Amino acid sequence: MKLFESEQKVMEVLWEEGEIPAKRVVEVLSERVGWNKNTTYTVIKKCIEKGAVQRSEPGFRCRPLIDRHEFESYEVNELISRTFKGSKKNFISAFFAEQDLTKEDLEAIESLIQRKRR
């Protein structure tokens, strides 16, 4: 599911805190990015319209309908498709060329590759 940056900010709060009242989302985003109540409620409503958030009563409670992994997978696939013409190899090559990876990073990546091979 495609989410704009503002919608991602709402989703981050919900992924971190779970089902919460919209007023709590307002509080968090006011602190983090300086949004006012109207801005936050507008973005929450857009997330609801997209099917990313479910609203329930009482108290205008918000619950994420997509999880972080689902969103991240979509974004990575879009990036690979758009920027690397669908080539995962080119994506990985670009990633390794530009990243300062620690020994721990490389070991974790190797472990992921080994699990994928099984």
C-alpha positions in Angstrom: 0.0 0.0 0.0 1.4 3.4 -1.0 1.5 5.8 1.9 2.6 9.4 1.7 5.2 10.7 4.2 2.6 12.3 6.3 0.6 9.1 6.4 3.7 7.2 7.4 4.1 9.4 10.4 0.6 8.4 11.6 1.3 4.8 10.9 4.6 4.9 12.9 2.7 6.1 16.0 0.2 3.3 15.6 2.8 0.6 14.9 4.7 1.7 18.1 1.7 2.1 20.4 -1.0 -0.2 18.9 -4.7 0.7 19.1 -5.0 4.2 20.7 -7.3 7.1 20.7 -6.8 9.7 17.9 -6.1 12.3 20.6 -3.0 10.3 21.6 -1.8 10.3 17.9 -2.3 14.1 18.0 -0.2 14.4 21.2 2.7 12.3 19.8 2.8 14.0 16.4 2.5 17.4 18.0 5.7 16.6 20.0 7.6 14.9 17.1 6.8 17.1 14.2 4.8 20.1 15.5 1.5 19.1 13.8 -1.7 20.7 15.1 -4.9 18.7 15.9 -6.6 19.5 12.5 -3.6 18.3 10.5 -3.3 15.1 12.4 -7.0 14.3 12.1 -6.9 15.1 8.4 -4.1 12.6 7.9 -5.7 10.0 10.1 -8.9 10.3 7.9 -6.8 9.8 4.8 -5.3 6.6 6.3 -8.8 5.4 7.1 -10.0 6.1 3.5 -7.0 4.1 2.2 -7.8 1.1 4.4 -4.6 1.5 6.5 -6.3 2.4 9.7 -9.6 1.4 11.3 -11.6 3.8 13.4 -13.7 2.5 16.2 -15.8 4.1 18.9 -16.1 5.2 21.6 -13.3 7.8 21.6 -12.2 7.7 17.9 -9.8 4.9 18.5 -7.3 4.1 15.7 -5.9 0.7 14.9 -3.4 -0.1 12.1 -4.8 -2.5 9.5 -1.4 -3.0 7.8 1.7 -4.0 9.6 5.1 -2.4 9.3 6.6 -5.4 7.5 3.8 -5.2 4.8 4.5 -1.5 4.3 8.3 -1.9 4.1 8.0 -4.8 1.6 5.8 -2.7 -0.6 8.2 0.3 -0.4 11.3 -1.8 -1.2 9.5 -3.5 -4.1 8.4 -0.1 -5.5 12.0 1.3 -5.1 13.5 -1.7 -6.9 10.9 -1.6 -9.7 11.1 2.2 -10.2 14.8 2.8 -9.7 16.5 -0.5 -10.6 14.1 -1.6 -13.3 13.1 -4.6 -11.2 16.7 -5.9 -10.7 17.3 -7.0 -7.1 20.9 -7.7 -8.0 21.4 -4.0 -9.1 19.6 -2.9 -5.9 21.9 -5.0 -3.7 25.0 -3.9 -5.6 24.1 -0.2 -5.2 23.3 -0.8 -1.5 26.7 -2.5 -0.8 28.6 0.1 -2.9 27.2 3.1 -0.8 26.9 1.7 2.7 29.5 1.6 5.5 28.7 -1.9 6.9 30.1 -3.1 10.2 31.2 -6.7 10.7 28.0 -7.3 12.6 25.9 -5.9 9.7 27.7 -8.2 7.3 27.2 -11.2 9.5 23.5 -10.5 9.9 23.2 -10.1 6.1 25.1 -13.4 5.6 22.7 -15.1 8.0 19.7 -13.7 6.1 21.1 -15.0 2.8 21.7 -18.5 4.3 18.1 -18.7 5.6 16.8 -17.6 2.2 18.8 -20.4 0.5 17.1 -23.1 2.7 
